[in-house]
Amino acid sequence: MKCLYVSDLDGTLLRSNERTSEYTNDVINSLVEKGMIFSYATARSLVTAKKVTKGLCARIPLIVYNGGFIMDNVTEEILAASYFDRTIQNVLDELFDNGIYPIVYSYINGAEKFSMIPEKGNRGTISFLESRRGDIRTHVVSTTEELKAGDVFYITCIDEPEKLKPFYDKYKDIYHCVYQRDIYSKEQWLEIMPRAASKANAVIRLKNMLGCDRVVAFGDGKNDIDMFEVADECYAVENAHEELKKRATGVIGVNDEDSVAKWLEQHWMCTCRG
Protein backbone atom coordinates (compact mmCIF):
# COMPACT_ATOMS: atom_id res chain seq x y z
CA MET A 1 0.00 0.00 0.00
CA LYS A 2 1.44 3.35 -1.07
CA CYS A 3 0.99 6.32 1.24
CA LEU A 4 1.57 10.00 0.57
CA TYR A 5 2.82 12.00 3.55
CA VAL A 6 2.18 15.69 3.11
CA SER A 7 2.98 18.50 5.53
CA ASP A 8 2.21 22.17 5.76
CA LEU A 9 5.34 24.33 6.14
CA ASP A 10 4.92 27.48 8.28
CA GLY A 11 4.08 26.63 11.87
CA THR A 12 4.27 22.91 11.11
CA LEU A 13 7.39 21.58 9.40
CA LEU A 14 9.26 24.87 9.79
CA ARG A 15 10.52 26.17 13.09
CA SER A 16 9.65 29.71 14.20
CA ASN A 17 12.79 30.98 12.46
CA GLU A 18 11.10 30.06 9.15
CA ARG A 19 13.47 27.19 8.39
CA THR A 20 13.50 23.42 8.52
CA SER A 21 16.05 22.24 11.05
CA GLU A 22 19.02 20.06 10.22
CA TYR A 23 17.36 17.27 12.22
CA THR A 24 14.12 17.49 10.22
CA ASN A 25 16.04 17.52 6.93
CA ASP A 26 18.15 14.52 7.95
CA VAL A 27 15.18 12.45 9.13
CA ILE A 28 13.00 13.11 6.10
CA ASN A 29 15.86 12.67 3.61
CA SER A 30 16.78 9.36 5.24
CA LEU A 31 13.19 8.07 5.15
CA VAL A 32 12.74 9.19 1.55
CA GLU A 33 15.86 7.22 0.63
CA LYS A 34 14.19 4.18 2.23
CA GLY A 35 11.02 4.66 0.20
CA MET A 36 8.78 7.14 2.00
CA ILE A 37 6.74 9.35 -0.34
CA PHE A 38 6.87 12.85 1.10
CA SER A 39 5.72 16.24 -0.12
CA TYR A 40 4.54 19.55 1.32
CA ALA A 41 1.55 21.80 0.78
CA THR A 42 2.11 25.47 1.50
CA ALA A 43 0.71 28.93 0.91
CA ARG A 44 4.21 29.95 -0.16
CA SER A 45 5.45 30.11 -3.73
CA LEU A 46 7.96 27.53 -4.91
CA VAL A 47 10.66 30.23 -4.77
CA THR A 48 10.25 30.99 -1.06
CA ALA A 49 9.36 27.40 -0.13
CA LYS A 50 12.65 26.11 -1.53
CA LYS A 51 14.58 28.78 0.40
CA VAL A 52 13.08 27.86 3.77
CA THR A 53 13.44 24.10 3.17
CA LYS A 54 17.04 24.24 1.95
CA GLY A 55 18.61 20.86 2.62
CA LEU A 56 15.34 18.97 2.32
CA CYS A 57 15.50 16.67 -0.69
CA ALA A 58 11.85 16.33 -1.66
CA ARG A 59 12.03 15.31 -5.30
CA ILE A 60 8.38 14.72 -6.04
CA PRO A 61 5.81 17.36 -7.03
CA LEU A 62 5.09 20.02 -4.43
CA ILE A 63 1.87 21.90 -3.64
CA VAL A 64 2.29 25.68 -3.47
CA TYR A 65 0.06 28.77 -3.33
CA ASN A 66 -2.41 26.97 -1.04
CA GLY A 67 -3.07 24.39 -3.74
CA GLY A 68 -3.15 26.81 -6.67
CA PHE A 69 -0.20 25.05 -8.31
CA ILE A 70 1.40 21.63 -8.27
CA MET A 71 5.01 22.01 -9.40
CA ASP A 72 7.92 19.72 -10.09
CA ASN A 73 10.57 20.44 -7.47
CA VAL A 74 13.45 19.60 -9.82
CA THR A 75 12.43 21.11 -13.17
CA GLU A 76 10.03 23.70 -11.62
CA GLU A 77 7.52 22.78 -14.33
CA ILE A 78 3.87 23.57 -13.55
CA LEU A 79 2.02 20.25 -13.48
CA ALA A 80 -1.40 21.65 -12.52
CA ALA A 81 -2.65 25.22 -12.09
CA SER A 82 -5.78 27.21 -11.31
CA TYR A 83 -6.28 30.72 -12.70
CA PHE A 84 -9.02 33.31 -12.28
CA ASP A 85 -11.21 34.23 -15.22
CA ARG A 86 -11.48 37.87 -16.28
CA THR A 87 -14.28 38.61 -13.79
CA ILE A 88 -11.65 38.83 -11.05
CA GLN A 89 -10.91 42.31 -12.36
CA ASN A 90 -14.26 43.42 -10.94
CA VAL A 91 -13.17 42.19 -7.51
CA LEU A 92 -9.89 44.06 -7.83
CA ASP A 93 -11.72 47.24 -8.78
CA GLU A 94 -13.92 46.85 -5.70
CA LEU A 95 -10.84 46.44 -3.51
CA PHE A 96 -9.29 49.57 -5.01
CA ASP A 97 -12.50 51.53 -4.45
CA ASN A 98 -12.27 50.65 -0.75
CA GLY A 99 -8.64 51.69 -0.37
CA ILE A 100 -7.23 48.15 -0.46
CA TYR A 101 -4.23 47.67 -2.74
CA PRO A 102 -3.28 43.99 -2.72
CA ILE A 103 -0.28 42.01 -3.88
CA VAL A 104 -1.41 40.37 -7.13
CA TYR A 105 0.24 37.19 -8.41
CA SER A 106 0.04 36.51 -12.11
CA TYR A 107 1.85 35.22 -15.15
CA ILE A 108 2.86 38.15 -17.34
CA ASN A 109 4.40 37.32 -20.72
CA GLY A 110 5.13 33.81 -19.49
CA ALA A 111 6.90 34.88 -16.30
CA GLU A 112 5.61 34.54 -12.73
CA LYS A 113 5.30 37.94 -11.04
CA PHE A 114 3.82 39.51 -7.94
CA SER A 115 2.70 43.07 -8.58
CA MET A 116 2.15 45.86 -6.08
CA ILE A 117 2.04 49.65 -5.81
CA PRO A 118 4.51 50.68 -3.07
CA GLU A 119 3.21 54.26 -3.00
CA LYS A 120 -0.18 52.95 -1.89
CA GLY A 121 1.24 50.30 0.40
CA ASN A 122 0.60 50.09 4.13
CA ARG A 123 2.93 48.76 6.81
CA GLY A 124 2.06 45.14 6.03
CA THR A 125 2.52 45.32 2.27
CA ILE A 126 5.76 47.31 2.52
CA SER A 127 7.09 44.77 5.03
CA PHE A 128 6.17 42.01 2.59
CA LEU A 129 8.07 43.76 -0.21
CA GLU A 130 11.13 44.21 2.02
CA SER A 131 11.09 40.51 2.91
CA ARG A 132 11.22 39.67 -0.82
CA ARG A 133 14.09 42.01 -1.64
CA GLY A 134 15.97 40.62 -4.64
CA ASP A 135 13.13 38.28 -5.66
CA ILE A 136 13.06 38.07 -9.46
CA ARG A 137 9.25 37.89 -9.39
CA THR A 138 8.94 41.44 -7.99
CA HIS A 139 6.90 43.67 -10.30
CA VAL A 140 6.57 47.19 -8.93
CA VAL A 141 3.84 49.16 -10.72
CA SER A 142 2.30 52.61 -10.39
CA THR A 143 -1.32 52.15 -11.52
CA THR A 144 -4.21 49.89 -10.62
CA GLU A 145 -4.58 48.88 -14.27
CA GLU A 146 -1.06 47.47 -14.16
CA LEU A 147 -2.01 45.46 -11.07
CA LYS A 148 -4.61 43.65 -13.18
CA ALA A 149 -2.17 42.61 -15.92
CA GLY A 150 -1.53 39.03 -16.98
CA ASP A 151 -3.15 35.76 -15.94
CA VAL A 152 -4.01 36.31 -12.27
CA PHE A 153 -3.97 33.30 -9.94
CA TYR A 154 -3.58 34.64 -6.37
CA ILE A 155 -4.42 37.83 -4.48
CA THR A 156 -3.01 38.74 -1.07
CA CYS A 157 -4.58 41.62 0.87
CA ILE A 158 -2.82 42.84 4.03
CA ASP A 159 -4.83 45.42 5.93
CA GLU A 160 -7.00 46.10 8.96
CA PRO A 161 -9.62 43.46 9.84
CA GLU A 162 -12.50 45.94 9.56
CA LYS A 163 -11.53 46.55 5.93
CA LEU A 164 -10.88 42.93 4.98
CA LYS A 165 -13.59 40.99 6.82
CA PRO A 166 -16.49 42.32 4.67
CA PHE A 167 -14.71 41.06 1.55
CA TYR A 168 -14.11 37.67 3.12
CA ASP A 169 -17.80 37.41 4.00
CA LYS A 170 -18.82 38.49 0.51
CA TYR A 171 -16.51 36.25 -1.50
CA LYS A 172 -15.86 33.18 0.67
CA ASP A 173 -18.56 31.18 -1.13
CA ILE A 174 -17.48 32.32 -4.59
CA TYR A 175 -13.71 31.94 -4.34
CA HIS A 176 -11.37 30.02 -2.08
CA CYS A 177 -10.61 32.60 0.60
CA VAL A 178 -8.29 32.35 3.59
CA TYR A 179 -8.75 34.97 6.32
CA GLN A 180 -6.20 34.76 9.13
CA ARG A 181 -3.36 36.59 10.83
CA ASP A 182 0.13 35.95 9.57
CA ILE A 183 1.94 33.85 12.18
CA TYR A 184 5.12 35.93 11.92
CA SER A 185 4.06 39.57 11.42
CA LYS A 186 0.64 39.17 13.13
CA GLU A 187 -0.83 41.30 10.32
CA GLN A 188 -4.33 40.44 9.09
CA TRP A 189 -4.29 38.74 5.68
CA LEU A 190 -7.06 37.93 3.24
CA GLU A 191 -5.96 35.61 0.46
CA ILE A 192 -8.26 35.08 -2.52
CA MET A 193 -7.78 32.19 -4.93
CA PRO A 194 -9.82 30.49 -7.66
CA ARG A 195 -12.49 28.20 -6.23
CA ALA A 196 -10.69 25.09 -7.47
CA ALA A 197 -7.44 26.10 -5.79
CA SER A 198 -7.25 24.33 -2.43
CA LYS A 199 -4.84 22.11 -0.59
CA ALA A 200 -7.51 19.40 -0.58
CA ASN A 201 -7.94 19.36 -4.36
CA ALA A 202 -4.20 19.47 -4.90
CA VAL A 203 -3.54 16.64 -2.43
CA ILE A 204 -6.12 14.42 -4.14
CA ARG A 205 -4.61 15.23 -7.53
CA LEU A 206 -1.07 14.54 -6.31
CA LYS A 207 -2.20 11.30 -4.66
CA ASN A 208 -3.57 10.14 -8.01
CA MET A 209 -0.47 11.33 -9.92
CA LEU A 210 1.75 9.24 -7.68
CA GLY A 211 -0.56 6.22 -7.54
CA CYS A 212 -0.92 6.37 -3.75
CA ASP A 213 -3.69 4.67 -1.76
CA ARG A 214 -3.68 6.77 1.41
CA VAL A 215 -2.75 10.24 2.65
CA VAL A 216 -1.31 11.24 6.02
CA ALA A 217 -1.29 15.02 6.55
CA PHE A 218 0.23 17.45 9.05
CA GLY A 219 -0.76 21.07 9.67
CA ASP A 220 -1.31 23.98 12.01
CA GLY A 221 -3.65 26.54 10.42
CA LYS A 222 -7.23 27.01 9.34
CA ASN A 223 -6.07 26.78 5.72
CA ASP A 224 -5.16 23.13 6.45
CA ILE A 225 -8.72 22.16 7.36
CA ASP A 226 -9.73 21.12 3.85
CA MET A 227 -6.52 19.05 3.51
CA PHE A 228 -7.34 17.28 6.78
CA GLU A 229 -10.83 16.50 5.50
CA VAL A 230 -9.48 14.47 2.55
CA ALA A 231 -6.65 12.75 4.45
CA ASP A 232 -6.91 9.25 5.87
CA GLU A 233 -4.95 10.35 8.93
CA CYS A 234 -4.21 13.93 9.97
CA TYR A 235 -2.07 15.33 12.76
CA ALA A 236 -2.08 18.85 14.16
CA VAL A 237 0.97 20.26 15.90
CA GLU A 238 0.41 21.42 19.48
CA ASN A 239 0.65 25.08 18.40
CA ALA A 240 -2.13 24.60 15.82
CA HIS A 241 -5.39 26.52 15.63
CA GLU A 242 -8.05 24.95 17.86
CA GLU A 243 -10.41 24.43 14.91
CA LEU A 244 -7.78 22.27 13.21
CA LYS A 245 -7.10 20.26 16.36
CA LYS A 246 -10.79 19.33 16.55
CA ARG A 247 -10.51 17.72 13.11
CA ALA A 248 -7.22 15.92 13.71
CA THR A 249 -6.62 12.21 14.19
CA GLY A 250 -4.20 13.28 16.89
CA VAL A 251 -2.15 16.18 18.23
CA ILE A 252 1.65 15.95 18.21
CA GLY A 253 4.30 18.26 19.70
CA VAL A 254 5.04 21.84 18.71
CA ASN A 255 6.73 22.83 15.47
CA ASP A 256 9.84 24.13 17.24
CA GLU A 257 10.55 20.60 18.50
CA ASP A 258 10.64 19.00 15.01
CA SER A 259 7.46 17.12 15.84
CA VAL A 260 6.54 16.13 12.28
CA ALA A 261 9.96 14.60 11.68
CA LYS A 262 9.83 12.81 15.04
CA TRP A 263 6.38 11.39 14.24
CA LEU A 264 7.58 10.15 10.86
CA GLU A 265 10.69 8.63 12.40
CA GLN A 266 8.60 6.75 14.96
CA HIS A 267 5.62 5.75 12.83
CA TRP A 268 6.56 5.42 9.17
CA MET A 269 7.53 1.75 9.41
CA CYS A 270 4.31 1.03 11.33
CA THR A 271 1.87 2.72 8.95
CA CYS A 272 1.75 2.46 5.18
CA ARG A 273 5.16 2.22 3.59
CA GLY A 274 5.69 4.00 0.26
N, C-alpha and C positions, 0 to 999 in steps of 0.2 A: 504493500500500500504506500503510495507516494503522498507526502504531506508538504505543503507549502507553509513555511514559517514567515510571517510578515510583521514587521514592527514599525510603529511610528518613530520619528526621530526626536524632536524637541520635547523635553520633559519625560521621555521614555528611554530610548536607547542612548541619547546624548546626556552627558552630565550638565550641570548648571553653567559650565563654562562654554557651552555650545560645541562640545567635541565628544567623540567617542574616546574612551580611555584605551590605553595600551592593552589592558586586561580584556576588555570587551572585544577589541580587534583580534587579539590572539585566540580567544575562545571561539569566536565565530569563524575565523579563518580555518582553524583546526577542524571544526565540525564540518565545514563545507568541504574540506579536503577528504573527509570520511564519507561524504555523500549527502549531508543535510542540504535541503533546498531552502535558501534564505533570501529574502528581499526586504525592502522597506517601502513604506507609503507615507509620504510627507507633503506638507503644504509648500515646502521649499521648491525652488527650481532645481534642475539637475546641477547647474553651476554651483549654487551654494551648498547643496546636499553633498556633493563630492568633496568640497572643501572641509566640511565639518566631520566627514567620515573618512578622512585621509588615513590610509593604513588598513581600511576594511576592504577586503577583496570580494565584494559581491559582484559576480560576473553574469548574473541573469538580469532580465529586464527589471527596471525600477519604476515605482509609481510616484509621480511628482505632481505638483500643483493640485493637491487634494484630490487626485484621481483624474485631473484634466488630461494628463499625458501618461502613457507608458513608454519608456525610452530604454534603448539598449545602453547599458552602462559602459560598454567597450567602444562601440562605434558612435554612440550618441544619436543613433537613428530614432526617429519617432515611429513607434510601432502602432500606436493608437492615440487619437486626439479628439477633443471636443471643442468646437468653436461656437461662438454666438452667431446668430443671423443678424441682418442689418438693423433689426428693431432695437438692438441694444443701444443704438445711438440715441433713441428717445429717452432711455434710462439715464444715459450720460448727460443729456441736456437737462434733465430734471435735477440731477445732482448739481450741475453747474448753477442752475437757477436758485438753488438753496445754499450756495456758498461752499459746496463740497467739491474739492478738486482731487480726484483719486490718482493712484498710480495705475496705469492701464497697460496690461501685457498684451502684446500682439506680435504677429509676424508681419514685418514690413519689408517688401522686396526680398522675401525669402529668408530674412534674418530675424531671430528672436530679439525683441526689444521690450523694455519697460519705459513708458513715457510719463513725464510729469512736468508741471510748470513750477519751478522753484519760487518764482516771484509770488505765487499764490499759495505756497506751502505753509503749513503750520508746523509746530514743534515736532509732531510725530512724523510727518512726511519728510521734513528736512533731515531728521535723525536717520530715517530710512535711507535717504540718498547718501548721507555721510558713511553709513555702514556698508554701502556698495561702491565706495570710491574705487575707481579703476576697473569696474565691471564693464565688459565690452558690450553688454546689453543696454547700458544707460542711453536714454534718448531724451535729452532735455529739449523742451519745446516752449513756445511763448504764447500759443493760442489754444483755445478749446477745440477748434477744428482739427488741429494737429494731434490732439489727444485721441481723436476718434479714428486715426489713420490705421490702415492695415486690417488684418484678420484678427479681431479681438477674441481672446480666450479667457481672460482673468482680470478682475477689477478689485483693487484693494483700496478701501477708504479708511483713513485714520483720522478720527475727529472725536468730538465730544459725544457722549451717549445720547443726549437729547436731540442731536442732529441726525445720528445714524439709526437709532432704534425705529423711527417711523418708516424708514426705507426697508429695514429688515422685515417689519411687519407687513409691509405692502408687497414685497417681492419674494418672501420665503417660500410661497407655494407656486411660484412661477419659475424661479431659478433655484439653483443650489446655493444657499446662502449660509455663511458661517459668521456668527456674531459673538465675539468673545474678546477678552483682554489679552494682549500679547504677554506671554509669560516672562519676558525679559524687561521690556520697557514699561509694562503695565498700561500702555495706551489702549484705548478702545479701537478695535478693528471690525470692519464689516467687509467680508470678502464675498464677491458675487461671481458665480461660475455658471456655465450652461447646465441645464437641468440634468443632463446625462453624466456630467462630471462629478463623480463621487468616489471615495475610497472603496466603497462596497462594489460598485460596478467594475472598477479597475481590478480589484482583487479577484472577482469572479472571472473576469476576462483573462487575467494572468494565470489563474489556476487552470483554466482550459488550455491556454497556450502551452503550458508546461506539462499537461497531462496528469495533474495531481488529483487525488481523491478527497483530500481533507485540507482544511486551513486552520492554523493556530495563529492567533493575532495578539499583539501587545499594544497598549496605548495609554494615554493619560488625559486626553481632552474630549470636549463635546463633539469635535469633528471626527472622532474615532467611533462614535456610536454606530453609524451605519456599517462600518467595517466589522464591528463586533456582532452585529445582527446577522451577517452572512458567514461568520466563522463557525467552525465546529467546536473550537475551544477558544476562549478569549481571556486574557489576563491584564488587569489594570495594575499599574504601579501604585504604591502607597500614596504618592503625592497627586494622584489622579483626581479629576473632578468627581464629585459624589454621584452625579447622574451616570457616569461611566461605570463606576464601581458597582452600582446596582445591577448592571447588565453583564457583569463579568462572571466567568466561570470561577475565578479566584482572584485574590489580591496578593501581589508579591511585594518585595521591598521597594524602596525609593530609587529613583533614577540615579542619584549620586552614589549609590552602592553597587552599580553595575548589575542590577537585579534581573534584567532580561538575559544577559549572558550567563549569569549564575543559574537561572531556571533552565536554560537550554543545556548547559553543561550537566545538570543533574537529571534532566528528564528526556533528552532527545532519544537515548537508547531505549527508553521505556515506552515511548509513544509510537508514532508512525515514522519509521525511517524512510528517508528520501531514496 
